[in-house]
Amino acid sequence: MKHCHTMSRDGWMTGIAESINNKRLSEIVLPGTHDSGSYCITGKSKRTDCMPDLGACLNPIVDRVGAVWSKTQAYSLQEQLNMGVRYLDIRIYLDADVDTFYLVHGLEAAPLYSELTAIAEFVEAHPAEVVVIDMNHIYKCDDGDICTVLDKVEEEFGDKLCPPSPYRTPVPTYGELVASGKTVIVALTEIPEMFQSTYNHFELCPQYSWLWSSETNIVSPWANTTDVAKLKGYLQSTMVKPRQCNSLHVAQTILTPQIVDTLVGLFQRPSNLKQLADTLTPHLPAWFDEFSNLGLNIAIVDFLQQDLIDQLIELNVSGPVTGATFEEKEEHSQLLKNPRK
């Protein structure tokens, strides 16, 4: 991964611009994270309506157990961006008690507005880095609340917001995005009902012409399994399917715990999401090499590691490392199990 060691990771797209200038964003390999905003969740985080209500006696226990299965990242959004992440998966929750929007994954994480500001500061300091913000779920929000969030997005990013490509029109190239100064892509799953009479999946949302649809402009199939072999097979099957030219594709290289896994985890490993993710991580280097030949676009992970980000970045320059020796692959696998400090 020679290029990643000779360039600034926070500006890796700038550093390899010659290699990706003429590539459409859907043809560039972008490192991403799953539930990107969950990094600050702890057992003391405030519960939300997303958590089951089992009464005053059991809820504190549920919350402590839920915290270790809800936290999917160890680094803040700004740290993730500085490490090379270019796709952020965020979920938003309106805490009506304090009238404040939070990032959420079962429990409340950081306030939304401060996180948007942190992303905006990164984008301002890195004008040639493209960032995708996928607002995958919005909880406890009515149409007016969603518009409030979108207004805040518009306030933070302004002219940097890139509109989606119309139906059957390819997404822009990296060079086109940088030249236009529109280097921020924001997608939303739930389109407010007040817009639905004038919006469909093949037209722009007129009130927010920069808004992408998480359902059609960003295709993100979810395996929902803890089985490594099933996950790989699912990812392979979805990656070979025909894609719309105006969409991005996300490979969710993550294992998803079921309720039974959290209960079994009280007595044996994996007893938290980090341990579950660690069972998958050693497989990912070989998978990423293989998937790059199937059109890998965005790859998201739990508990990202720098070596994995470096590999994904390198695929844009050198392609898969098919010539690596067994010893080199084994050494890399050991690094992922025991990452450098």
N, C-alpha and C positions, 0 to 999 in steps of 0.2 A: 504494500500500500504506500508506495513511495511518494505519490503526489500529496497525500494527506499529511505527510510528515514534513513537507517542504512548503506548505501554504498555511495561511491562517484559516482554521476551521470555521470561524464565524463568517468568513468571506469566501467560502469554497466555490460558490458559483461564479463569483468574480474571477477567481483564480483559474478556473478551467473554461472561461468564456469562449475561447477559440474552439473548444470541443463541442460546446452545446449551443452556440449562437443560433444555428439553423435548425435545431431540434425543437419540435413542439413540446410543450410542457408535459404532454401525455407520453412522450418518448424519453423523458429524463427520469432517472431513478432518484427519488426523493426520500430521504430518511424521515420517518414519522413516529409519533408516540400515541399509544392508546390511553384514553382518559388522561390526557396530558396535564390537566389541572388538579389531579388528586394528590400531588406530591406532599401537601402539608396536612393531610388527614391523620388524626391520631385518635386514640380511644376517648379523648375528651372533646372531640369535635361535635358540634351540635347535630342532633338527629334531624332528619327531614321526613316528610310524608312518604319518601321513597323506601323507608325502612318499615318492616312490619311492626305493628303496635301490639305488644304482648302484655301490656300493663306496667305499672310503676315498678313492680318488683323485678321483672325479667328484662325490661327495656335496657337498663344499664349493662347487663351481661351481653345482650344482643349487640349493643353498640360497640362494646370492646372487641367482641369477636368479629363484628362486621368491619371494624376499622382495618384489621390486618388483611382482610380480603377485598377491601375497597381501594386501598392505596396501591396504585399501579406504577408510580414513578417516584424517584428519589431526588430529582432535580427540579428547580423552578422553571417556569416557562422561558424566562430570559436565559437561564443556564442552558436549557435544551437548545435554544436557538444558537447560542454561542458554541455549542458542541457540534452543530451542523444539522440539527433537525429543521425541516422546512414544512412539515405538515403537523398541525396541532388539532387534536380531537378534543373539543371541550363540550361539557354539558352544563346547562344553566338552570338555576333554581331561584325563585323569588321567595325570600323569607318575609312573609307578610308581617311578622312581629316587629321587624325593624325597617320594613319597606326597602330592602336592599337585595340586589342580585348577587348570587354567589356561584362560583363553580362548584360542582357537586358530583359525587359518585356514592350514593347512598347517604353519606354524611356530608355536611358542609365543608368546603375547602376555602380557598381564598376569595375575597370580594372580586366580582367580575371587572369592575371599572379600573381598579388598580392593575389588574393583569392585562387589560387592553392597553393601558398606558405603557406598561413595560414592553409589550410587543411593538407598539408604535415608536417607542424610543429606539428599539433595535432597528426597525425599518428605516427610520430617519438617519441612523448612523451607517446603514448599509444599503445604499440606494440601488445596488445591482443584485440584491438577494431577493428571491421570490418566496413569499410566505403564504401558505394556505391555512386558513382558519375554518375548520368545519364545526359549526354549532350543531352537533349531532342530535342533541335532545334539549328541549326547553320544558321545564316542569313548573306547574302552578302559575302559568302566565296566560292571561287572556290576550286578545288581539292588541289592545292598547299597550300592554306590557311589552309585547314583542316589538312593537313599533318604537317604544322607548329604548330598547336594546339596540335596534337598528340605527336609531338616531345617534346613539352614543358611538357606535361603530363608524358612522359617517363623520362625526365630529373628530374622532381620533385619526382616521386615515384619509379622509377627504379625497383629493384627486388621485391618490395612489390606488384606489379601489378599481379593480379590473372587472368589467362586465363580462357575463358569460357569452360564449359564442352561440349564435342562433342555431336552430336545428339544421343539421347537415353542413354546418360550417366548422372547420377544424379549430381547435384551441390554438392560441397564438404560439409563436416560437419564443424561446427565451430572449432572443435578440429583440423581437418586437415588443415584448413586455418591458424590457429595460429602456428601450428607445422612447417608449410612450410614457415612461415613469409610472406605469400602472402595475406595480409589483406585489399587490396584496389581493388575494382571492378570499372572499368570505362566502361560506355556504350555510344554508339553513334547511333543516328538515321540514319543520312545520310552517307552511305558508299561511299567514293570517287569512281567516275566512273572508274578511272584508275585501281582499284582493282577488278572491278566486273567480269572481265573475269576469275579471279582465286578465287572469293569469292562467296559463296552462304550461305543461312541461316543454312545449316547443316555442314559447314566447318569453320575452323578458317580463319581469315584474315591473310594471310602469312606475310605481311609487319609489322603488329602490332599484334602479336599472342595473346596478352593480351586483345585485344579489344572485348568487348561484343556488341551485337546488341540490341538496344533499342526496335526493332520491334519483335524479337523472344526470346531473352534471358531474357528480362524484359517486361512482358506483363502488360500493364497499360490502361485498358479500361476507357473511359472518358464519363460521362453521359451528360455533356454540358447542365445543367438545373439549374434553380433557385428554383425549386419545391422540398421541403424536402422529401415528400412522394415518388416522382418519383425517386429521387436520391437513397433512400434506396432500392426500388424495383430493380433498375438497378444494384446496387452493389451486392445484394443478387443473382440475376440471373447470373451475371458474375463470382461470386466466386464459384458457384457449377459446373461450366463447367470443363471438364477434362483439366489437365495442362500437358505440357511437363516437364519431370523430370529434364531437364537441364535449366529451366527458373525460374525466380523470378516473383512474382505477386504483383502488386500495387493496393491497394484500394484507389481511388481518392475520399476521403471524403471531397469534396469541392463543393460549389455552384458557378456556372459560370454566371456572368452577361452578358446580351445581350445589344446591342446598345440602345434599348428602355429603359432598366433599368437605364443606365447612364443619359439619357435625363429626365426621370421621377425623378431621384435622384436630379435634380436641384431644385425641388420643395418640395420633401418629402423624408422621410427615407425609405429605406437605401440610404444615399447620398454618400457612399463610400464603398469600399470592406470590410473594417473592420466591418462596421455595418451589411453588408450582412452575413459575416462569423459568427457574433455574434448570428444570428438567427438559425444557425445550431449547434453551439458548445454545447448547453445544451442537445442535442439529442445524442451526440457522446459516452458518457460513456456506455449507454445501448447498442448502436450499436456495440461498440467494444467487449463487452461481448458476444453478439449474434454472431458476425462475427468470433470470436475466435473458435467457434464450426464448422465453415465452412472453416477453413484453412487460417485464416487471416495471411498474411505474412508481407507486407509493408503497412502501413497506412500513407497517407500524408494529411496534414491539412494546412489551411491558418491561419496566426496569431496564431502560436502554443502557448499553455499554459502548464506550468510545470505539472499541475495535469493530463493532458491528456497523456503526455509523461510517467509519473510515472505509469499510469494505463496500458499502452501498455507494458512497461517493466515487470510489475508485472504478466501479462498474461503468460509470459515465465516460471514463477515459480509456481504460484498458480492457473492458469486458471481463467475463468470468475468468478466474485464475484456474483454468483447467489443467495447467501443467504443474501444479503444486505437487510435491512429493508427499508420500504418506506421512513422513516425519514432519514436514512443514504443516500439514493439516492437523496432525496430532498436537503439535506445539501450539497452533492457534486455538484448538479446542481447549487445551489446558489453560491458556490465557483467559479464555472466556469463563472458565470455571473459577479461576483465581486471578481476577483482573489486577492490573498494575494499580498501585496507589496513586 
